[in-house]
């Protein structure tokens, strides 16, 4: 018995459409991701050397949720936690952008501003205690 189903030619034009046009929040997502990576690096630098010259703890994670991950899984736990939060915020911003691009853009811009302030403050702490 011959196969009676017609053969379908796969049409990949939708992929061409997706990858040819820029994402609506591409710039904002990139800046937020760069600031978040810097935040993770600064957090690792601060928490890596927990004791100073006197042997006392200098830096600690003040966020209780992030502190939980740090105390149970050390630096790897805090890195995973921070990147899950970054992914969550990115997804939320892009879902919001489906309805209103300006609101999604403002959300990522505000997140970038907040994370940048945290990075600058972490740099200040690191420089003032070294």
BAFI-3210 file (N, C-alpha, C; in Angstrom, 3 decimals, decimal comma, padded with zeros to 6 digits):
// residues 130
n [1|2|3|4|5|6|7|8|9|10|11|12|13|14|15|16|17|18|19|20|21|22|23|24|25|26|27|28|29|30|31|32|33|34|35|36|37|38|39|40|41|42|43|44|45|46|47|48|49|50|51|52|53|54|55|56|57|58|59|60|61|62|63|64|65|66|67|68|69|70|71|72|73|74|75|76|77|78|79|80|81|82|83|84|85|86|87|88|89|90|91|92|93|94|95|96|97|98|99|100|101|102|103|104|105|106|107|108|109|110|111|112|113|114|115|116|117|118|119|120|121|122|123|124|125|126|127|128|129|130]
n.u [000,819|000,601|001,898|-000,435|-000,464|000,126|003,281|004,971|006,547|008,977|008,732|010,765|010,569|009,652|011,711|013,660|012,428|012,365|015,124|016,213|015,289|015,808|015,564|012,995|013,841|016,581|018,961|018,523|018,313|020,873|022,480|021,477|022,212|025,031|025,544|024,590|026,321|028,681|027,889|027,717|030,406|031,631|030,412|031,404|034,131|034,108|033,092|034,793|037,226|036,766|037,833|039,744|042,912|042,978|041,628|038,965|035,581|034,956|033,214|029,837|026,921|024,176|021,566|018,980|017,877|019,702|021,835|021,129|021,492|024,212|025,301|024,627|025,524|027,809|029,952|029,131|026,408|025,404|026,014|024,425|021,901|021,787|021,924|019,631|017,730|018,277|017,584|014,846|013,884|014,483|012,788|010,255|010,280|010,299|007,896|006,125|006,769|005,540|002,968|003,311|005,873|007,305|006,986|008,247|010,812|011,388|011,360|013,628|015,607|015,424|016,132|018,775|019,901|019,645|021,183|023,641|024,238|024,590|026,869|028,759|028,809|029,765|032,307|033,383|033,361|035,163|037,522|037,969|038,585|040,838]
n.v [-001,173|002,095|005,140|007,478|010,034|013,441|014,883|017,264|020,288|021,754|024,934|027,487|030,205|031,721|031,591|033,068|035,540|036,039|036,126|038,119|040,607|043,096|042,511|043,934|044,899|044,762|046,356|047,292|044,881|043,861|045,772|045,490|042,844|043,039|044,781|043,126|040,926|042,200|042,800|040,224|039,459|041,380|040,737|038,143|038,760|040,265|038,456|036,338|036,603|036,408|037,048|039,564|041,198|041,076|038,751|038,816|038,739|040,615|041,298|040,465|038,764|040,723|040,434|038,410|036,182|035,660|035,252|032,832|031,030|031,405|030,512|027,815|026,774|028,116|030,206|029,340|028,878|031,469|032,663|031,156|031,804|034,616|034,751|033,340|035,128|037,293|036,185|035,739|038,391|039,385|037,791|038,535|041,264|041,060|039,761|041,717|043,612|042,608|043,541|046,276|048,014|050,218|050,185|047,764|048,426|050,554|049,138|047,436|049,408|050,695|048,548|048,167|050,578|050,354|048,018|048,912|050,933|049,328|047,904|049,988|050,786|048,404|048,362|050,603|049,677|047,533|048,834|050,526|048,861|047,440]
n.w [000,000|-000,884|000,372|001,229|002,158|001,488|000,592|002,487|001,979|003,905|005,242|005,951|006,237|008,349|010,206|008,912|008,946|011,712|012,435|010,843|011,550|014,036|017,581|019,642|022,155|022,168|022,589|025,223|026,617|026,241|027,576|030,195|030,698|030,564|032,742|034,776|034,651|035,425|038,036|039,156|038,938|040,614|043,046|043,434|043,672|046,026|047,917|047,750|049,161|052,226|054,701|056,183|056,816|059,571|060,085|060,448|059,231|056,394|054,235|053,478|052,258|051,966|051,129|052,102|050,731|048,637|050,326|051,535|049,385|049,055|051,503|051,443|048,965|048,334|046,309|043,772|044,101|044,533|042,114|040,322|041,372|040,922|038,094|037,385|038,319|036,628|034,132|034,628|034,935|032,397|030,788|031,797|031,093|028,291|027,838|028,739|026,831|024,589|024,702|025,280|024,200|025,149|027,939|028,640|027,799|029,574|031,982|031,741|031,430|033,927|035,589|034,708|035,550|038,384|038,912|037,981|039,822|042,076|041,266|041,102|043,789|044,911|043,780|045,039|047,724|047,516|046,728|048,887|050,988|050,431]
ca.u [000,000|001,397|001,622|-001,391|-000,317|000,954|004,544|004,997|007,833|009,128|008,918|011,498|010,547|009,441|013,026|014,301|011,779|012,774|016,539|016,606|014,862|016,314|014,598|012,578|014,566|017,928|019,933|018,249|018,651|022,334|023,013|021,099|023,030|026,401|025,552|024,379|027,568|029,587|027,419|028,133|031,857|031,956|029,973|032,381|035,375|033,927|032,837|035,854|038,144|035,868|038,543|040,770|044,197|042,730|040,959|037,522|034,815|034,804|032,026|028,846|025,772|023,126|020,269|018,790|017,627|021,001|022,655|020,772|022,174|025,651|025,672|024,431|026,248|028,972|029,905|028,353|024,996|025,031|026,079|023,206|020,768|021,765|021,604|018,213|016,988|018,461|016,733|013,452|013,575|014,491|011,564|009,134|010,341|009,916|006,452|005,486|007,005|004,590|001,805|003,720|007,335|007,869|007,016|009,320|012,074|011,607|011,682|015,030|016,440|015,436|016,938|020,174|020,317|019,782|022,321|024,844|024,515|025,129|028,232|029,605|028,960|030,652|033,663|033,793|033,671|036,374|038,687|038,200|039,022|042,017]
ca.v [000,000|003,317|006,207|008,388|011,383|014,290|015,338|018,700|020,972|022,588|026,339|028,117|031,655|032,352|031,753|034,192|036,746|036,255|036,440|039,269|041,841|043,204|042,371|045,273|045,325|044,214|047,228|047,312|043,556|043,744|046,598|044,869|041,656|043,471|045,263|041,979|040,160|042,962|042,620|038,891|039,483|042,151|039,943|037,073|039,344|040,677|037,312|035,356|036,782|036,815|037,566|040,561|041,008|040,756|037,471|039,029|038,809|041,995|041,425|039,399|038,990|041,330|039,952|037,122|035,084|035,357|034,715|031,419|030,294|031,494|029,665|026,406|026,347|029,003|031,157|028,779|029,094|032,873|032,917|030,587|032,607|035,917|034,597|032,977|036,383|038,064|035,551|035,993|039,794|039,511|037,170|039,403|042,481|040,754|039,491|043,038|044,300|042,134|044,434|047,675|048,022|051,302|049,760|046,771|049,170|051,266|048,152|047,038|050,577|050,879|047,458|048,459|051,660|049,824|047,100|049,726|051,568|048,268|047,624|051,111|050,690|047,266|048,803|051,494|048,839|046,767|049,740|051,145|047,863|046,717]
ca.w [000,000|-001,010|001,341|000,611|002,695|000,618|001,163|002,800|001,938|005,094|004,919|007,046|006,080|009,643|010,828|008,236|009,462|013,105|012,580|010,035|012,189|015,407|018,665|020,079|023,355|022,026|023,251|026,657|027,147|026,258|028,663|031,458|030,857|030,869|034,128|035,663|034,683|036,285|039,410|039,598|039,111|041,816|044,199|043,617|044,167|047,412|048,800|047,608|050,276|053,298|055,870|055,912|057,479|060,976|060,189|060,606|057,993|055,934|053,396|053,551|051,385|052,789|050,665|052,781|049,783|048,037|051,408|051,677|048,329|049,303|052,644|051,128|047,769|048,196|045,190|042,655|044,406|044,341|040,662|039,739|041,830|040,242|036,679|037,278|038,480|035,386|033,121|034,989|034,619|030,933|030,257|032,177|030,273|026,914|027,836|028,818|025,558|023,589|024,781|025,275|024,110|025,964|029,342|028,729|027,684|030,844|033,015|031,590|031,714|035,373|036,129|034,403|036,444|039,744|038,960|037,805|041,120|042,940|040,807|041,515|045,237|045,171|043,451|046,134|048,882|047,240|046,709|050,188|051,956|049,939]
c.u [000,873|000,972|000,735|-001,299|000,545|002,224|004,471|006,411|007,909|009,454|009,560|011,539|010,334|010,779|013,779|013,728|012,254|014,209|017,006|016,284|015,402|015,188|014,213|013,360|016,014|018,963|019,755|018,613|020,161|022,944|022,687|021,951|024,475|026,495|025,398|025,621|028,597|029,194|027,850|029,641|032,265|031,545|030,956|033,699|035,257|033,799|033,928|036,819|037,340|036,593|039,629|042,063|043,992|042,062|039,459|036,860|034,602|033,484|031,108|027,707|024,617|021,721|020,034|018,539|018,938|021,953|022,385|021,515|023,686|026,068|025,516|025,287|027,430|028,841|029,088|026,863|024,563|025,081|024,824|021,980|020,672|021,397|020,182|017,360|017,101|017,579|015,263|013,047|013,547|013,204|010,351|009,113|009,907|008,439|005,677|005,614|006,081|003,345|002,201|005,246|007,940|007,972|008,114|010,682|012,390|011,974|013,151|015,979|016,545|016,271|018,418|020,709|020,568|021,007|023,635|025,228|025,113|026,570|029,176|029,845|029,882|032,095|034,220|034,186|034,981|037,615|038,990|038,703|040,214|043,277]
c.v [001,250|004,331|007,253|009,807|012,224|014,720|016,841|019,222|021,889|024,015|027,026|029,638|032,367|032,539|032,924|035,509|037,062|036,754|037,620|040,594|041,906|043,012|043,754|045,786|044,849|045,056|047,189|045,981|043,380|044,547|046,004|043,632|042,015|043,954|044,109|041,100|040,881|042,831|041,266|038,855|040,242|041,392|038,820|037,609|039,729|039,477|036,247|035,408|037,313|037,410|038,527|040,206|040,572|039,400|037,586|039,062|040,269|042,165|040,226|039,765|039,495|040,941|038,573|035,946|034,675|034,773|033,239|030,581|030,300|030,550|028,174|025,914|027,252|029,892|030,631|029,019|030,517|033,250|032,374|031,417|033,915|035,767|034,099|034,231|037,252|037,497|035,805|037,420|040,009|038,949|038,041|040,661|042,204|040,384|040,799|043,768|043,801|043,011|045,898|047,733|049,085|050,903|048,709|047,424|049,894|050,318|047,738|048,204|050,824|049,787|047,674|049,552|051,146|048,920|047,875|050,442|050,548|047,946|048,741|051,079|049,522|047,608|049,700|050,666|048,082|047,650|050,302|050,151|047,047|047,450]
c.w [000,000|000,044|000,674|001,150|001,763|001,346|001,371|002,671|003,153|004,679|006,122|006,918|007,410|010,376|010,209|008,738|010,874|013,186|011,740|010,702|013,605|016,421|019,169|021,287|023,334|022,769|024,753|027,305|027,248|027,395|030,028|031,720|031,206|032,312|035,111|035,759|035,554|037,752|039,950|039,832|040,369|043,075|044,478|044,160|045,641|048,346|048,742|048,779|051,455|054,494|055,440|056,617|058,919|061,160|060,406|059,237|057,621|055,203|053,607|052,621|052,238|052,347|051,290|051,835|049,108|049,082|051,652|050,642|048,554|050,431|052,341|049,954|047,433|046,955|044,010|042,877|044,158|042,859|039,985|040,119|041,050|038,767|036,449|037,408|037,221|034,286|033,368|034,615|033,112|030,332|030,567|031,302|028,837|026,809|027,895|027,487|024,445|023,552|024,629|025,333|025,024|027,434|029,550|028,673|028,985|031,974|032,933|031,842|033,215|036,045|035,894|035,313|037,857|039,859|038,793|039,095|042,083|042,553|041,251|043,013|045,612|044,854|044,552|047,369|048,690|047,303|048,092|051,238|051,478|050,286]
res [x|x|x|x|x|x|x|x|x|x|x|x|x|x|x|x|x|x|x|x|x|x|x|x|x|x|x|x|x|x|x|x|x|x|x|x|x|x|x|x|x|x|x|x|x|x|x|x|x|x|x|x|x|x|x|x|x|x|x|x|x|x|x|x|x|x|x|x|x|x|x|x|x|x|x|x|x|x|x|x|x|x|x|x|x|x|x|x|x|x|x|x|x|x|x|x|x|x|x|x|x|x|x|x|x|x|x|x|x|x|x|x|x|x|x|x|x|x|x|x|x|x|x|x|x|x|x|x|x|x]
***
